[in-house]
């Protein structure tokens, strides 16, 4: 895509009215000098996030901006650094304690800070331990009504007092983030620059003043559109609802206020980044289990014995079920995980008796799982081969459990068989 066209500002006598679209073009061009973002949508999202930090009190929520990558040297810190030149009251928060962030946000002696948290993986990564207080602060500060409660006073004279924690936050780090933060974030998946991708070296002494000049212009423009943005409910791209809509609403409102081609670019970026986030979303094990049961185990069957379900799950190469803490998923673990969900009658999903050959075995019914499938699982995907068909002794649609017992092709004691048919009562 060619570099954005820079529009000129309109002047009326001695009063200069900033052209919002032109200004955002210039902010984008500034980013492009030093950042090699992975997609055009990333540039659009970051520019709109920079601008929205100057209008924070116009919105009910503020999205978190997350620069994430699987490896170091992918430009995450540089992206955060350039943002720091464009936002109001930037606060670099590498390894900042929850107490320090709480005091900075709730005190606001010098104005509400924009928190730029680098190396966030050291806080929420696998070796970081528990940081529930910091996680709670970042989550609560997503909403304008967000507050944090603290005890104030001395000794027995302490009272509970609420403190505001609403603030814009951008983070950068390796790997992933807790789901509660990810779902409140615009995610930029950074990657190392290719040999043909070139950016300017960023020199703070030289380039920070350029960013600050743009920041000051953003602040003045934001003041000029504040009334237009406050209370705005921008139209969302098709399919963007619920939490993603909350995340993108402030950014689309800024784009609409800027005009030009930004409203269209913003909605295209929104659709692209929301879809990318959904594709990469590391769903909970519970949702993964429900989805695997629907798409690769039951595959249209109306019931299935527990042993048969376990056999099918444990053959899925890219699934975690064959190694759950060093052991394959067993009937007890399966019952515990499925029991956290409820059926259409609002009762926990449980194994029920079903006839297997001439005997009775415990198993699960598709009717009990259907409500959870509809509520929690992504749209069903079509697959030519199910996991049950891939198992030794897999059944065709004409087989039933009694046939398996008679032909010794199903052995519940050893989990040797699997089936996908509709089983008889």
ABEGO torsion letter per residue (X at the ends): XBBBBBBBBBBBEABBBBBAAAAAAAAAAAAAAABBBABAAAAAAAAAAAAAAAAAAABABBBBBBBBBABBGAGAAAAAAAAAAABBGBBBABGBBAAAAAAAAAAGAAEBBBBBBBGAAAAABAAAEBAAAAAAAAAAAABAABBBBBBBEBEAABBBBBBBABBBBBBBBBEBBBAAAAAABBBBBBBBBBAABBBBBBBAAAAAAAAAAAAAAAAAAAAAAAAAABGBBBBBBBGBBEAAAAAAAAAAAAAAAAEEAAAAAAAAAAAAAAAAAAAABBBBAAAAAAAAAAAAAAGGBABBBAAAAAAAAAABAABAAABBGGBBBBAAAAAAAAAABBBAAGBBBBBBBBBBEABBBBBBBAAAAAAAAAAABBBBBBBABBAAAABBGBBBAABBAAAAAAAGABBAAAGABBBABBBBX
